[in-house]
Amino acid sequence: MDEIMKRGNTRKFSDRPVDDEAVDRLLRAAMQARAAGNQKPWHFIVVRNEALIKALAHNSMAAGPVRKAPVVLVLLGDERGLSFPESWTMDLAASAENILIEAEHLGLGTQWISVYPHEERIRHIRSLFDLPLEVTPFCIIPVGYPADRPIRLNHYDATRVHRDSF
């Protein structure tokens, strides 16, 4: 639970590289996420190419932190052949959260930057990677060692907890 409580958004990354072993651990964590009917609708693009990282940083106003990240993970939902097509977004959300938690465990900083359901963001990512229409970009996650530790807020709000009724 420590990683969940300590995790925060990283907007500035150090120059320290992220090795392949750490990226592999993030991807393993991602693929341990729940998936409706075990359909596993996910694909991941590991981006280290500087030009592609800069292009990803232009995906939205919120994507600025991507620019200085040594690695960016692009999470994609593949809607082909799914038994539960209405659940792919939940599967990808669980996968993304696992990445964020494992990154904190490894001492890495991250930030979840939404792509889905914003059509202009989806088109931008789709064009960068020449994705088929059945594969939908879900989010991008810059990964790196934080230049400074993010501010962590306690978001617990007892007024949002209801017992046996609303």
Backbone as a chain_set.jsonl record, in Angstrom:
{"seq": "MDEIMKRGNTRKFSDRPVDDEAVDRLLRAAMQARAAGNQKPWHFIVVRNEALIKALAHNSMAAGPVRKAPVVLVLLGDERGLSFPESWTMDLAASAENILIEAEHLGLGTQWISVYPHEERIRHIRSLFDLPLEVTPFCIIPVGYPADRPIRLNHYDATRVHRDSF", "coords": {"N": [[0.823, -1.191, 0.0], [2.122, 1.132, 0.433], [3.259, 2.17, -1.946], [0.994, 2.999, -3.322], [0.048, 5.061, -1.701], [2.2, 6.821, -1.726], [2.592, 7.559, -4.356], [2.789, 10.007, -6.923], [2.275, 12.59, -9.421], [4.804, 13.01, -11.815], [6.474, 15.655, -13.233], [8.868, 16.605, -14.056], [11.809, 15.235, -15.21], [14.889, 13.54, -14.463], [18.159, 13.275, -16.05], [18.934, 10.693, -15.972], [19.07, 7.471, -17.357], [16.486, 5.009, -18.047], [16.589, 1.648, -17.53], [16.255, -1.364, -19.581], [15.373, -3.538, -18.087], [13.86, -2.408, -15.993], [11.77, -1.268, -17.49], [10.688, -3.603, -18.547], [9.688, -4.748, -16.186], [7.669, -2.924, -15.6], [5.948, -3.403, -17.75], [5.304, -6.071, -17.308], [3.899, -5.792, -14.91], [1.768, -4.298, -15.895], [0.467, -6.159, -17.52], [-0.526, -7.887, -15.674], [-2.885, -6.935, -14.862], [-6.441, -6.875, -14.244], [-8.698, -8.308, -16.581], [-11.558, -8.304, -18.455], [-13.164, -11.341, -18.896], [-10.699, -12.41, -19.422], [-9.661, -11.239, -21.73], [-7.573, -9.552, -22.484], [-6.97, -6.924, -23.93], [-4.85, -5.297, -24.601], [-2.032, -3.535, -25.994], [1.325, -2.382, -26.109], [3.462, 0.315, -26.731], [6.798, 0.931, -26.517], [8.568, 3.762, -26.236], [11.54, 5.233, -27.066], [12.828, 6.759, -28.836], [13.924, 9.957, -29.569], [12.766, 11.886, -31.323], [10.18, 10.853, -31.705], [9.279, 10.962, -29.064], [9.2, 13.728, -28.642], [7.209, 14.351, -30.499], [5.058, 13.036, -29.319], [4.785, 14.615, -27.083], [3.413, 16.732, -28.045], [0.823, 15.966, -28.078], [-1.262, 16.885, -26.464], [-2.306, 19.69, -24.399], [-1.692, 18.902, -21.84], [0.421, 17.198, -22.106], [3.037, 18.066, -21.881], [5.097, 17.2, -19.924], [6.035, 14.888, -21.094], [8.033, 15.49, -22.892], [10.662, 15.552, -21.747], [11.055, 13.034, -20.793], [12.813, 9.942, -20.497], [11.756, 7.571, -21.419], [8.698, 6.628, -22.902], [5.582, 5.203, -22.463], [3.113, 3.941, -24.53], [-0.153, 3.172, -24.345], [-2.394, 0.934, -25.747], [-5.611, -0.015, -26.925], [-6.87, -2.92, -28.261], [-9.472, -3.635, -30.2], [-10.283, -5.811, -31.638], [-11.904, -8.884, -31.993], [-12.927, -9.155, -29.355], [-14.543, -10.542, -26.515], [-15.922, -9.082, -24.681], [-16.469, -6.237, -25.591], [-17.211, -3.767, -24.517], [-15.695, -3.437, -22.286], [-12.99, -2.898, -22.658], [-11.779, -0.421, -22.082], [-11.809, -0.271, -19.299], [-10.145, -2.39, -18.706], [-7.726, -1.451, -19.765], [-7.374, 0.804, -18.149], [-6.948, -0.363, -15.641], [-4.567, -1.657, -16.209], [-2.882, 0.54, -16.761], [-2.848, 1.776, -14.224], [-1.533, -0.208, -12.743], [1.017, 0.035, -13.882], [1.737, 2.604, -12.961], [1.858, 2.196, -10.186], [3.822, 0.165, -9.915], [5.988, 1.537, -11.0], [6.409, 3.514, -9.057], [7.22, 1.83, -6.987], [9.672, 1.046, -8.013], [11.09, 3.355, -7.828], [10.721, 5.159, -9.827], [9.363, 7.922, -11.698], [6.166, 8.942, -12.934], [3.436, 9.899, -15.097], [0.052, 9.837, -15.819], [-1.291, 10.42, -18.865], [-4.06, 11.288, -20.508], [-5.439, 9.974, -23.496], [-7.568, 8.643, -24.89], [-10.934, 9.57, -24.343], [-10.546, 11.43, -26.387], [-10.891, 12.586, -29.527], [-9.128, 14.079, -31.264], [-6.639, 13.676, -30.062], [-6.443, 10.908, -30.199], [-6.371, 10.572, -33.009], [-3.897, 11.825, -33.54], [-1.969, 10.156, -32.228], [-2.565, 7.762, -33.521], [-1.775, 8.395, -36.129], [0.966, 8.87, -35.773], [1.988, 6.312, -35.264], [0.91, 4.736, -37.216], [-1.461, 3.184, -36.801], [-3.939, 0.579, -36.964], [-7.512, 1.038, -37.458], [-8.947, -0.423, -35.574], [-7.399, -0.467, -33.36], [-7.014, 1.425, -30.596], [-5.565, 4.285, -29.244], [-5.04, 4.695, -25.793], [-3.8, 5.892, -23.474], [-0.868, 7.838, -22.62], [2.19, 7.329, -20.954], [4.716, 8.94, -19.516], [7.938, 7.982, -18.399], [10.463, 8.008, -15.986], [13.339, 8.866, -13.952], [12.566, 10.918, -11.272], [13.232, 14.428, -11.315], [12.711, 15.971, -9.176], [10.938, 15.141, -6.221], [7.497, 14.473, -6.519], [4.72, 16.371, -5.204], [2.791, 14.914, -2.771], [-0.506, 14.233, -2.104], [-2.972, 13.647, 0.375], [-5.746, 12.105, -0.485], [-7.929, 11.037, 0.731], [-11.294, 11.135, 1.701], [-13.58, 11.18, 4.033], [-16.235, 11.918, 3.853], [-17.118, 10.935, 1.502], [-17.601, 8.319, 1.813], [-19.979, 5.833, 2.267], [-22.145, 3.968, 4.237], [-23.94, 1.155, 3.937], [-26.048, 2.633, 2.802], [-26.809, 5.399, 0.611]], "CA": [[0.0, 0.0, 0.0], [2.997, 2.307, 0.462], [3.406, 2.738, -3.286], [-0.252, 3.674, -3.669], [-0.054, 6.296, -0.921], [3.324, 7.719, -2.038], [2.63, 7.906, -5.775], [2.352, 11.331, -7.345], [2.612, 12.878, -10.817], [6.126, 13.582, -12.066], [6.447, 16.552, -14.396], [10.257, 16.89, -14.434], [12.616, 14.022, -15.128], [16.34, 13.703, -14.496], [18.778, 12.736, -17.268], [19.274, 9.285, -15.729], [18.304, 6.583, -18.235], [15.696, 3.913, -17.48], [17.071, 0.449, -18.227], [15.256, -2.266, -20.163], [14.827, -4.399, -17.035], [12.798, -1.653, -15.321], [10.641, -1.171, -18.429], [10.09, -4.935, -18.585], [8.905, -4.907, -14.95], [6.443, -2.123, -15.754], [5.07, -4.089, -18.696], [4.793, -7.268, -16.617], [2.861, -5.314, -13.991], [0.628, -3.891, -16.717], [-0.237, -7.331, -18.031], [-1.142, -8.597, -14.545], [-4.151, -6.267, -14.563], [-7.676, -7.59, -14.543], [-9.204, -8.155, -17.944], [-12.859, -8.966, -18.555], [-13.105, -12.581, -19.668], [-9.286, -12.641, -19.753], [-9.505, -10.892, -23.146], [-6.274, -8.882, -22.638], [-7.064, -6.116, -25.144], [-3.787, -4.3, -24.595], [-0.727, -3.525, -26.66], [2.145, -1.316, -25.547], [4.601, 0.77, -27.522], [7.853, 1.516, -25.69], [9.164, 4.794, -27.083], [12.794, 5.828, -26.603], [13.262, 7.634, -29.91], [13.729, 11.352, -29.159], [11.831, 12.578, -32.217], [8.833, 10.371, -31.385], [8.923, 11.49, -27.749], [8.824, 15.136, -28.848], [5.915, 14.349, -31.185], [4.06, 12.654, -28.313], [4.621, 15.757, -26.177], [2.474, 17.659, -28.683], [-0.482, 15.317, -28.154], [-2.262, 17.724, -25.813], [-1.732, 20.696, -23.497], [-1.236, 18.214, -20.627], [1.489, 16.251, -22.426], [4.36, 18.688, -21.781], [6.105, 16.418, -19.216], [6.549, 13.819, -21.954], [9.175, 16.013, -23.644], [11.948, 15.269, -21.106], [11.088, 11.662, -20.28], [13.676, 9.055, -21.279], [10.918, 6.501, -21.97], [7.263, 6.88, -22.874], [4.776, 4.031, -22.792], [1.845, 4.244, -25.189], [-1.057, 2.06, -24.099], [-3.346, 0.815, -26.849], [-6.664, -1.012, -26.806], [-7.154, -3.624, -29.507], [-10.882, -4.003, -30.115], [-10.559, -6.947, -32.518], [-12.188, -10.202, -31.432], [-13.172, -9.138, -27.921], [-15.796, -11.11, -26.011], [-16.575, -8.022, -23.918], [-15.911, -5.012, -26.171], [-17.511, -2.6, -23.696], [-14.82, -3.434, -21.109], [-11.568, -2.714, -22.941], [-11.252, 0.779, -21.426], [-11.573, -0.611, -17.898], [-8.957, -3.243, -18.7], [-6.554, -0.584, -19.98], [-7.215, 1.657, -16.968], [-6.312, -1.193, -14.611], [-3.199, -1.871, -16.667], [-2.147, 1.793, -16.556], [-2.647, 1.964, -12.784], [-0.465, -1.125, -12.33], [2.29, 0.641, -14.291], [2.033, 3.72, -12.066], [2.22, 1.67, -8.87], [5.119, -0.518, -10.021], [7.006, 2.575, -11.211], [6.701, 4.074, -7.721], [7.986, 0.797, -6.288], [11.033, 1.038, -8.578], [11.699, 4.68, -7.673], [10.523, 5.904, -11.067], [8.259, 8.858, -11.749], [5.254, 8.772, -14.065], [2.215, 10.69, -15.13], [-0.938, 9.309, -16.746], [-1.79, 11.467, -19.751], [-5.188, 10.698, -21.237], [-5.624, 10.115, -24.937], [-8.971, 8.279, -25.058], [-11.749, 9.472, -25.546], [-10.381, 12.666, -27.165], [-10.68, 12.199, -30.922], [-7.937, 14.692, -31.862], [-5.472, 12.992, -29.476], [-6.437, 9.566, -30.783], [-5.881, 10.704, -34.396], [-2.473, 12.166, -33.504], [-1.211, 8.939, -31.895], [-2.799, 6.8, -34.596], [-0.955, 8.773, -37.285], [2.395, 8.701, -35.443], [2.385, 4.904, -35.268], [0.216, 4.063, -38.302], [-2.274, 2.15, -36.16], [-5.219, 0.253, -37.612], [-8.667, 1.662, -36.815], [-9.425, -1.244, -34.462], [-6.478, -0.266, -32.239], [-7.278, 2.778, -30.112], [-4.679, 4.793, -28.191], [-5.761, 4.919, -24.55], [-3.085, 6.908, -22.705], [0.586, 7.801, -22.687], [2.784, 7.437, -19.625], [6.151, 9.199, -19.489], [8.596, 7.26, -17.313], [11.851, 8.388, -15.753], [13.665, 9.18, -12.569], [12.122, 12.295, -11.024], [14.222, 15.469, -11.009], [12.339, 16.286, -7.8], [9.814, 14.297, -5.828], [6.212, 15.166, -6.643], [3.935, 16.61, -3.992], [1.793, 13.864, -2.579], [-1.661, 14.702, -1.343], [-3.857, 12.63, 0.913], [-7.04, 12.344, -1.125], [-9.015, 10.379, 1.455], [-12.364, 12.034, 2.11], [-14.56, 10.348, 4.724], [-17.599, 12.297, 3.457], [-17.446, 10.188, 0.285], [-17.803, 6.918, 2.186], [-21.341, 5.613, 2.722], [-22.271, 2.628, 4.819], [-25.251, 0.509, 3.764], [-26.969, 3.451, 2.007], [-26.201, 6.659, 0.167]], "C": [[0.868, 1.255, 0.0], [3.108, 2.979, -0.9], [2.158, 3.508, -3.703], [-0.316, 5.029, -2.973], [1.049, 7.301, -1.273], [3.306, 8.241, -3.465], [2.117, 9.312, -6.028], [2.743, 11.533, -8.8], [3.984, 13.536, -10.915], [6.052, 14.408, -13.338], [7.84, 16.918, -14.873], [11.091, 15.646, -14.176], [14.101, 14.36, -15.154], [16.864, 13.114, -15.807], [19.127, 11.261, -17.135], [18.43, 8.371, -16.619], [17.532, 5.52, -17.437], [16.078, 2.656, -18.245], [15.921, -0.456, -18.674], [14.612, -3.163, -19.113], [13.679, -3.689, -16.292], [11.565, -1.54, -16.22], [9.92, -2.513, -18.512], [9.231, -5.179, -17.346], [7.608, -4.109, -15.019], [5.45, -2.837, -16.663], [4.497, -5.375, -18.103], [3.687, -6.896, -15.641], [1.593, -4.945, -14.762], [-0.205, -5.092, -17.136], [-0.782, -8.233, -16.931], [-2.501, -7.993, -14.188], [-5.336, -7.176, -14.878], [-8.053, -7.346, -15.993], [-10.496, -8.958, -18.037], [-12.742, -10.204, -19.439], [-11.701, -12.946, -20.097], [-8.98, -12.277, -21.209], [-8.21, -10.154, -23.459], [-6.227, -8.009, -23.91], [-5.891, -5.172, -25.361], [-2.614, -4.61, -25.524], [0.008, -2.324, -26.089], [3.248, -0.961, -26.529], [5.562, 1.434, -26.551], [8.609, 2.487, -26.583], [10.401, 5.358, -26.385], [13.339, 6.831, -27.624], [12.904, 9.085, -29.582], [12.722, 12.103, -30.026], [10.392, 12.149, -31.942], [8.368, 10.892, -30.03], [8.484, 12.946, -27.882], [7.465, 15.235, -29.546], [4.79, 13.969, -30.213], [3.78, 13.808, -27.351], [3.66, 16.795, -26.751], [1.061, 17.088, -28.757], [-1.589, 16.143, -27.517], [-1.553, 18.749, -24.939], [-1.141, 20.04, -22.245], [0.004, 17.356, -20.858], [2.892, 16.841, -22.345], [5.416, 17.869, -21.066], [6.711, 15.29, -20.048], [7.881, 14.224, -22.58], [10.53, 15.593, -23.071], [12.057, 13.852, -20.558], [12.012, 10.797, -21.137], [12.919, 7.919, -21.961], [9.461, 6.946, -21.881], [6.563, 5.58, -23.277], [3.457, 4.514, -23.4], [0.976, 3.011, -25.024], [-2.17, 2.091, -25.135], [-4.373, -0.257, -26.538], [-6.978, -1.605, -28.159], [-8.569, -4.191, -29.409], [-11.257, -5.199, -30.996], [-10.803, -8.218, -31.705], [-12.457, -10.242, -29.939], [-14.526, -9.766, -27.575], [-16.612, -10.054, -25.282], [-16.046, -6.669, -24.397], [-16.18, -3.757, -25.346], [-16.54, -2.458, -22.514], [-13.356, -3.095, -21.393], [-10.986, -1.498, -22.233], [-10.971, 0.527, -19.949], [-10.329, -1.477, -17.767], [-7.684, -2.411, -18.849], [-6.312, 0.33, -18.792], [-6.532, 0.879, -15.843], [-4.844, -1.441, -14.952], [-2.34, -0.628, -16.434], [-1.858, 2.016, -15.071], [-1.564, 1.029, -12.252], [0.908, -0.578, -12.71], [2.679, 1.737, -13.31], [2.502, 3.224, -10.698], [3.576, 0.973, -8.911], [6.244, 0.492, -10.241], [7.388, 3.207, -9.874], [7.546, 3.099, -6.916], [9.45, 0.788, -6.739], [11.75, 2.383, -8.421], [11.597, 5.544, -8.915], [9.34, 6.853, -10.925], [7.452, 8.641, -13.014], [4.175, 9.838, -14.026], [1.295, 10.083, -16.185], [-1.461, 10.478, -17.559], [-2.848, 10.84, -20.662], [-5.093, 10.976, -22.729], [-7.098, 9.842, -25.241], [-9.793, 9.015, -24.018], [-11.622, 10.675, -26.484], [-9.968, 12.344, -28.606], [-9.416, 12.797, -31.542], [-6.656, 14.054, -31.327], [-5.322, 11.591, -30.055], [-5.875, 9.621, -32.202], [-4.385, 10.98, -34.436], [-1.62, 10.921, -33.242], [-1.352, 7.905, -33.009], [-1.904, 7.116, -35.803], [0.538, 8.596, -36.996], [2.86, 7.261, -35.615], [1.67, 4.081, -36.327], [-0.629, 2.898, -37.788], [-3.52, 1.844, -36.976], [-6.373, 0.861, -36.824], [-9.184, 0.876, -35.611], [-8.542, -1.114, -33.219], [-6.56, 1.202, -31.832], [-6.276, 3.179, -29.045], [-5.499, 5.149, -26.95], [-5.099, 6.005, -23.691], [-1.593, 6.81, -23.007], [1.114, 8.044, -21.276], [4.279, 7.701, -19.773], [6.739, 8.539, -18.249], [10.036, 7.74, -17.204], [12.098, 8.587, -14.277], [13.311, 10.638, -12.327], [13.297, 13.233, -10.751], [13.961, 15.989, -9.597], [11.102, 15.457, -7.471], [8.507, 15.084, -5.941], [5.551, 15.371, -5.284], [2.872, 15.522, -3.916], [0.693, 14.399, -1.668], [-2.437, 13.513, -0.806], [-5.254, 12.94, 0.39], [-8.209, 11.711, -0.382], [-10.015, 11.412, 1.951], [-13.482, 11.185, 2.714], [-15.992, 10.702, 4.337], [-18.046, 11.568, 2.19], [-17.715, 8.714, 0.564], [-19.198, 6.783, 2.785], [-21.464, 4.161, 3.187], [-23.737, 2.173, 4.718], [-26.306, 1.35, 3.064], [-26.227, 4.711, 1.57], [-26.651, 7.756, 1.081]], "O": [[0.404, 2.327, -0.389], [3.058, 4.205, -1.002], [2.252, 4.545, -4.36], [-0.692, 6.028, -3.586], [0.849, 8.507, -1.131], [3.937, 9.256, -3.76], [1.137, 9.75, -5.426], [3.476, 10.716, -9.356], [4.286, 14.49, -10.197], [5.623, 13.925, -14.386], [8.0, 17.474, -15.959], [11.081, 15.082, -13.082], [14.52, 15.334, -15.78], [16.105, 12.527, -16.578], [19.574, 10.645, -18.103], [17.204, 8.485, -16.634], [17.889, 5.187, -16.307], [15.914, 2.593, -19.464], [14.786, -0.332, -18.213], [13.437, -3.511, -19.231], [12.653, -4.302, -16.001], [10.439, -1.701, -15.75], [8.69, -2.561, -18.543], [8.152, -5.762, -17.452], [6.568, -4.568, -14.547], [4.252, -2.871, -16.379], [3.346, -5.726, -18.362], [2.67, -7.582, -15.547], [0.483, -5.248, -14.327], [-1.435, -5.045, -17.109], [-1.43, -9.238, -17.222], [-3.187, -8.497, -13.299], [-5.234, -8.113, -15.67], [-7.754, -6.292, -16.555], [-10.518, -10.15, -17.732], [-12.283, -10.129, -20.578], [-11.525, -13.716, -21.042], [-8.147, -12.917, -21.85], [-7.789, -10.137, -24.616], [-5.513, -8.338, -24.858], [-5.954, -4.317, -26.245], [-2.27, -5.762, -25.788], [-0.614, -1.362, -25.639], [3.894, -1.845, -27.092], [5.199, 2.378, -25.849], [9.22, 2.083, -27.572], [10.326, 5.884, -25.275], [14.204, 7.647, -27.305], [11.74, 9.409, -29.347], [11.913, 12.874, -29.509], [9.484, 12.981, -31.946], [7.196, 11.227, -29.863], [7.485, 13.344, -27.282], [6.661, 16.107, -29.218], [3.694, 14.526, -30.284], [2.659, 13.955, -26.864], [3.15, 17.642, -26.018], [0.197, 17.658, -29.423], [-2.731, 16.108, -27.977], [-0.337, 18.682, -24.759], [-0.196, 20.566, -21.657], [0.58, 16.84, -19.901], [3.854, 16.166, -22.712], [6.552, 17.824, -21.538], [7.791, 14.795, -19.727], [8.757, 13.382, -22.773], [11.455, 15.307, -23.832], [13.055, 13.51, -19.923], [12.0, 10.904, -22.363], [13.383, 7.368, -22.96], [9.05, 7.566, -20.9], [6.9, 4.951, -24.28], [2.782, 5.383, -22.848], [1.322, 1.931, -25.502], [-2.801, 3.122, -25.369], [-4.043, -1.29, -25.955], [-7.314, -0.884, -29.099], [-8.828, -5.11, -28.633], [-12.432, -5.555, -31.085], [-10.005, -8.577, -30.839], [-12.234, -11.276, -29.31], [-15.521, -9.541, -28.263], [-17.841, -10.115, -25.261], [-15.266, -6.024, -23.696], [-15.445, -2.777, -25.467], [-16.572, -1.445, -21.816], [-12.558, -3.011, -20.46], [-9.826, -1.524, -21.822], [-10.0, 1.052, -19.405], [-9.551, -1.317, -16.827], [-6.695, -2.636, -18.152], [-5.16, 0.608, -18.456], [-5.643, 1.402, -15.172], [-3.986, -1.431, -14.07], [-1.206, -0.731, -15.967], [-0.748, 2.402, -14.705], [-0.764, 1.426, -11.404], [1.861, -0.712, -11.942], [3.828, 1.795, -12.871], [3.44, 3.776, -10.123], [4.397, 1.178, -8.018], [7.343, 0.311, -9.716], [8.571, 3.409, -9.598], [8.487, 3.506, -6.235], [10.353, 0.55, -5.936], [12.899, 2.523, -8.841], [12.301, 6.545, -9.043], [8.431, 6.615, -10.131], [7.982, 8.212, -14.038], [4.03, 10.573, -13.05], [1.716, 9.844, -17.317], [-2.016, 11.424, -17.001], [-2.547, 9.97, -21.48], [-4.717, 12.067, -23.158], [-7.795, 10.701, -25.783], [-9.362, 9.077, -22.866], [-12.515, 10.91, -27.298], [-8.852, 11.893, -28.864], [-8.702, 12.106, -32.268], [-5.686, 13.908, -32.07], [-4.216, 11.146, -30.361], [-5.011, 8.822, -32.563], [-3.678, 10.426, -35.277], [-0.656, 10.667, -33.963], [-0.379, 7.254, -33.391], [-1.344, 6.21, -36.419], [1.295, 8.211, -37.887], [3.982, 7.011, -36.055], [1.8, 2.857, -36.347], [-0.523, 1.774, -38.279], [-4.093, 2.734, -37.605], [-6.221, 1.166, -35.641], [-9.8, 1.457, -34.717], [-8.904, -1.6, -32.146], [-6.225, 2.099, -32.606], [-6.144, 2.486, -28.036], [-6.526, 5.822, -27.047], [-5.771, 6.932, -23.237], [-1.123, 5.825, -23.576], [0.57, 8.843, -20.514], [5.034, 6.793, -20.117], [6.123, 8.535, -17.183], [10.739, 7.863, -18.207], [11.185, 8.491, -13.457], [13.714, 11.507, -13.1], [14.238, 12.874, -10.043], [14.891, 16.401, -8.903], [10.318, 15.117, -8.357], [8.43, 16.233, -5.505], [5.804, 14.625, -4.338], [2.156, 15.256, -4.882], [0.958, 14.946, -0.597], [-2.541, 12.483, -1.472], [-5.867, 13.931, 0.786], [-9.356, 11.832, -0.813], [-9.643, 12.426, 2.542], [-14.242, 10.546, 1.987], [-16.884, 9.866, 4.478], [-19.228, 11.587, 1.848], [-18.022, 7.951, -0.351], [-19.561, 7.523, 3.699], [-20.922, 3.251, 2.561], [-24.632, 2.747, 5.339], [-27.377, 0.831, 2.753], [-25.161, 5.038, 2.093], [-26.264, 8.91, 0.899]]}, "num_chains": 1, "name": "protein.A"}
